[in-house]
Amino acid sequence: MSEKVFPKDFMWGAATASYQIEGSPLVDGAGSSIWHRFSHTPGNTYNGDTGDVADDHYNKYKEDIALMKELGLKAYRFSISWPRIFPYGKGKINEKGVDFYNRLVDELLKANITPFVTLYHWDLPAALQDLGGWTNRDIAYWYTDYADYMFQRFGDRVKNWITLNEPWVMAFVGHFMGEHAPGMKDLYASFSAVHNQLRAHSKTVKAFREENIKEGKIGITLSNTSHDPAADSQEDIDAARLAHEWSNYPLFLNPIYKGDYPKGIKEHASEFLPHNYENDLEEIKEKIDFVGINYYSGDLVKADTKSFLGGKNVERGLPKTEMGWEIYPEGFYKILKGVQEEYNPKEVYVTENGAAFDDKVVNQEVHDEKRIEYLKQHLEQALKAIQNGVTLKGYFAWSLLDNFEWAWGYSKRFGIVYVDYKTQKRIIKDSGKWYSQVIKNNSFEF
Ligand code: LGS
């Protein structure tokens, strides 16, 4: 067996999220979400773009599943839009919303594609934001009720569940930087969003266990950037470590696996955590089946007493993607190896990895060599991680389709399939063709 071969049964997939691809956010009785509201507020997104149409996946899901089949995907990660199911976040159920995901799941299973469902990818019902959203402690109950209902309706067919997508981004980009919905700029709100997401997550894991879903597994997806110290000085090493504990998997996995926030957070930011947060830690420590790792890029960190948590990013001259993010595949290995060493999860999935480039259609083809190179370099590191003891079971490319890239609107393309937003025509990019060979060969060398 060649060294470049992935383990048998490796779960090759691609990922999307409801608000980024579905379109039709208010049809069939769905309620408004915070992203619907945020994108419709002038000044919040590039060009005033919204998810009103997006990839029209709500209507084109069959065509999109046919594309997945053509690509040979073994798995597909998508998210459920909470306000399609509960238009007001709780209470009244919207059966037509359930129907949509029933159709989607059944079509996937017919195509022999394993669904991985994210229960929350940032489109909170707007009605719940009016009650304080993630800063209200009651959200742990609202979320668990919604999630448990999803287990009851889909658990017979969906076995792999992800509670939250990137709770750090939700908490800090949404509540501190103000660049994502709900557009707040309050560090206290951010830390209470962290804490309440953890409470919601663990209550939901408990509810999942009680449902006793045959072969069911549940995990959480976390955002990660490789933070490396700019110099070998203790100051830079400490600043990089603190950036890691704050914005990567430790902020969530330390409470989940070890029952407490990371040391650096307690030393430098505990004043922002909710009063009496300690009382919840025992409940938050709840076993999960897998950890989902999202990875895109790295940062070089220099100590800077003027910045929050004492570090700032400095340039190191690496090539960048269209987002301006460093291409740093070695950091992917460091994150994967780090999560295994620090928390020893039973299973790890890469739930997102990918890049935006300035794709051009030439004679109905998209020659995106840079994306192929990016994916190849990252898969190399993923394989190295497996060979060095990481329990990596699968990899999901971000994204299946070009889509609504949040505050960047439609200006950034992450897909392995190109979407012409005027006609809604899909074109498999060269990277998509390349990825389907990877899947077929279970190797990136062929
Ligand atoms: O589309 C989102 C992708 C794109 O890049 C997806 O919905 C999210 O789950 C995820 O956050 N996504 C993403 N993250 C990359 C963040 C990298 C930040 C690097 C910043 C360097 C200055």
Boltz pocket constraint, residues with backbone or C-beta under 6 A from the ligand:
constraints:
  - pocket:
      binder: B
      contacts: [[A, 17], [A, 20], [A, 165], [A, 166], [A, 169], [A, 223], [A, 224], [A, 225], [A, 294], [A, 296], [A, 297], [A, 298], [A, 299], [A, 324], [A, 325], [A, 326], [A, 352], [A, 398], [A, 404], [A, 405], [A, 406], [A, 414]]
      max_distance: 6.0
